[in-house]
Amino acid sequence: SVQHQEIKEDLSHLTLAELENDLISFGEAHMGHTFDQAWSDKEWVKFMTSRYSKSTKPAHMRFLRYVELKIEKMEAEMQQHP
């Protein structure tokens, strides 16, 4: 039934600027670091995005949104500078 499904918060309005200074409140390796700091640890980012891809926890969802935006930005930059 629908009641058991948690409604996923819509984070589509959030921007990189709003998210990059969020502090990580999960895991151990980057606890207390900003999203921007954690981004440089590519292996950790890959691990976390696969581990929490279905999570409905706001902290996880915000980080996944940040990763999505970072990838979009990198792709856009690559297209501008072939």
C-alpha positions, 0 to 999 in steps of 0.5 A: 500500500502507498502508506508504507512508501516514504515520500522522497523529498524533492531536491531538484531546486537545490544548486551546487552552491547551496550543497557544496558546503553541507556537512557530511553526517554519515559514514566515518571517512568524511564525517564533518567534512563538506560535500566539496571536500569529500568529492575529491575522494572519488572511491568513497563517492562511488561507494556512497552513491551506490550504497545510498542510491535508494535511501530516503534519508535527507542527508543521503539524498542531498549528497546524491543530488550534489554528486548528480550536479557535479557530474552534470557540471563536469560534462557541460565543461567537457562539451565546452572545451573538447 
